[in-house]
């Protein structure tokens, strides 16, 4: 087995995975780490990554790389997603990372991100025959991947993420009813404009979700005091339970939400926007359950690299 590391530079969170990977795709995690950095913070103003988030991100990535190197990792693969993909000064950020660490992150297209995420999801959750939809809600975008009999039939990536929605619509703490109405209307309008759910039909009966919003909802539903990815993988969230969690969070301030079991305090600001996206997608698809995968892009990056 070969020891490899992947770093996912997201709009909200930066994550690290160090794992021993075999040529046949077996993956044994050695170290996981993550930090909520909010690299995409303030991008809604003018499309530029801000200096303070850039500094936080570069420092975090440098720390993660040092952690991986201490574990004698053979190769480290860093990938950047939505906010770096969209930023007008993405080159400045990428060069800042390279100058600090000697590693140049790859900026994934929406389709590349979707394909790699599916590879990771398939590692943790059984990809069944028939129709399946996988959703990945991030800080800067939402990815949707449709599969039929284990093959990808459609991918869609749209610029609808939890950071921008939170900054634009959730102006009160706790959110006002007007805040929530405008948030939900924006989500519905964006889904329609970008064809997020176009032509899917009602035959896609299995829905799988990955990334921070959905794994956090699962952890909250389980009232976790310490996160356990083994309990998250394959966990089933019901629409009824998500609605209940959503309504409870709406009645609380950001600080009060941060004390809820399963919810990291740093995610308490954006969890409402993320939950609203989940609810609107499930409503359109008329689905009552959502299967959860902790695994996703990080694992998918390593599995693709070992096969190429």
N, C-alpha and C positions, 0 to 999 in steps of 0.2 A: 504494500500500500504506500501511497505517496501523500505526504502531509502538505496540504494546500490551505490557503486562506482567501476569503472573499470579503470585500467591504462594500456595502450598499449605501451610497450617499444619496439619501432621500431629501425631500423638501422639509420634512418634519423631523425625521430620525435618521441617525447614522448607525449602522449595525455591522458587527464583525462576526464571522464564523471561521474558526480554525478546525479542520477536520482531516482525518486520514481517509483517503479515497482510493478505491481499487479500480482497476481497468474495467471491470464489469459493472461499475456503478454502485458498489456498496460504499456507504458513507458513515463514518464513525466520528461524531462530533467530539472535539477535544476542548474547545473553549467557545463560548458565546458571550458577546457583550453588546451593549447598545447605549446610546445617549440621545436624548431629545434635544436637538440643537436648533431647530427651526431655521434652517438655512434659507428657506423661501420667505422668511418674515419681511413684510414691507414691500415685496416685489409688485404688489398690486398698484403701487404709486406710479411707477414709471418703467417697470420691466427690468430693473437692474437689481442684482444681488447687492445687499447693503454691506458696508465694511465690517460692522460688528458681527453679523452672522457669518461672514466669510472667515473672520479671525477665529470664531468659535469652532467652525467646521474644520479648518486647517489644523488647529490644535488637537481636535478630537481624532482626526484621521491619522495624524502623526503618532498619537498615543496608541491607537489601535495597531498601527504598523509595528511599533516597538514591541507590543505584546505578542504579535504573531512571530516576529523575528526571534524573540526569546524562546519560543517553542520550536525553533529550528524548522520553520516552514520553508519548503522548497520554492514556492511561488506565491505571490500575493496579487490578487486580481481586484482592482477597485473599479466599480461602475457607478455612474451618476445617472439620475433619472429626471423627473419632470422639470424641476425648477432650474436645473443646470441646462437642460435641453432648451428651455424657453428663454433663459436670461440673455440680455443683450451683451452682458460682460462675462459670458461663460468662459471665454479664453483667459481672461484675467484670473478667474478663480482656479481654473485647471492648472495654469502656470504657477500659481501660488502654492498649490498642493505639490506640484512637481519640484519646485525650488526648495520646499521644506523637507520632502520625503524621498525624492528621487523616483517616485512612481507617478505616472500620468494616468489618471482615471479615464476609462472609456465612457463616452456619452451614448447611452442606449437610445435607439428609436423606440417609439411606443410599441411597435410590433416585436422588436427584439426583447424588450422588457416582458411583454406578455408571454412569449415563447419560453423564456428562461424561467419565468414564474411558474408556468405550467409544469416544467420539469421538476421544480422543487416541490410543488403541491403533490405531484404523482409519487414522490418519495415518501410522503407522510400519509396521504389519503388514497384509498383505493379508487382509481379512475375506472368507473364502470362502463360497460357497453351501453349504448343508447345515447341519449342527448344529455349534455351537461353544460352548465355555465359556471365559469369561475370569475369572481370579481375581486379586484385588488384596489382598495381605496387608499390613496396616498395623500401626502401633503399638498401636492401640486396637480395631480391628475387622478382619474379613475380609469382603470383598465378593465375590459370585459373580454373574456375569451370563451368562445363557443366550441364545444367538441361533440363529435359523433363517432362512437366506437373507437375511442382513444385517439382520434385524429382531429386536429384543429380545423374547423370549418370557417371561422371568422374571428378577427380580433378588432377591437376598437379602443382607442385611447383618446380621451378628451380632457381638456384643461379644466377639470372640476375637482378641486382638492380641498382638504379641510382647512388649510391655512387661509387661502383667499376668501372662502365662504365665511369663515369666522370673522376675519378682519372687515369684510364688507357689510355683513348683516347682523352679527351678534354684538350690538353696541351697548346693550344694557346688561347688568349683572345683578340678579339673574336675568336671563333673556325675557323681553316683553313678548306678549302675544303677537304684536306687530313684527318684532324681529323674526319670530318663528314663521309667521305667514310669508314674509318676504323671502326668507331662506328656502322654504319649501317650494315657493313659486319659482325661484331661480333654478333650483335643482330640476324641477319638471321641465322648465323652458329649455335649459341647457341639454338635457337628455333628448328632447325632441329636436332641437336644432342640429345636434351632432349625430343623430341617428343611433344613439347608444343602444337602444333596444329595438331598433327597426327590424321588422320581418322575422322576429324570433319565434313568434307564435307561443302557444300554451303547451306545446309538447315537450319543452325543456323542463322536465320535472325535477331534476337534481340541481341544486344550487350549492356551490362551494365558495367560501370566502377566505381570503388570506390578508395579511398585513395588519398594522397596528390597531385600527378601529375595531375590526372584527374580533381579533384575538383578545382585545381589552374587554369587549362586551361579553365574551365567553368567560374571561377571568372574573368579571363582575357577577355574572350569573352564578358562578361557582363560589362566589365570596372568597376568592383566594387572598390570603395574606402574603403568600410567597408564590411567585409565578412558577408554574410547572408545565413545560411545553408538552410533556407526555400526556397530561390530562387534557390539554387543549386540542391536540391533534385528533380529529374524528369526532369532537364534541358537536352535539346538535343544538343549535339555538332555534327557538321558536319565535314566530312573529309576535305572538302574545307577550313573551318575556322581553323581547327587545322594546316593544311599545311601553311596557311597564317600567323598564329601566330608563327609557327616554323621558317619560313623564316625571319620574322621581328626580332625575337630573335637572329638569326644567324648573323645579321648585327650589333649587339650591344655588347658592353663589358659587363662584369658581373655587374658593377656598373650601367651602363645604363639600363640593363634589370631590375635591382632592383627598378627602378623608374616607371616601367610600371604598370598601374592600375590593381589590382587583383593579382599581384605577390609579395609575401613577399620577401624582400631583402635577407633573409637567404636562400631562396629556389632558388635564381637566378643562383647559381652555377650548380645545378643538374636538372633544369627544361628541359634543352635541351636533356639530355639523356633520361629522362622520356618521353618527347614528341616523341622522335625517336622510343621508344618501342611501344607507342600507334599507331603511323603511320604504323609501320611494321606489327603489328598484324591486323590492319584494312585492310591493303593491301592484306595480305595472305587470310583473310576471305572474301575479296571482299565486304566489308560492308562500307556504306557511312555515317552512323550515329551511335552515341554512346550516350546512356542514362546515366546520371550521378546520383550517389548516394553519398551524404555526409556521410550517415550512413554506418556502416560496422562492423569491429571487436569489437569496444567498446560496441556498442549496443548488438551485438551477444553474447558477454561474459555474460552480465547481463541477457539477455533473457534465455540463457541456464541454468544459475545458479538458476533462479527462478523456472525453470521447473524440477530441479533435487532434 
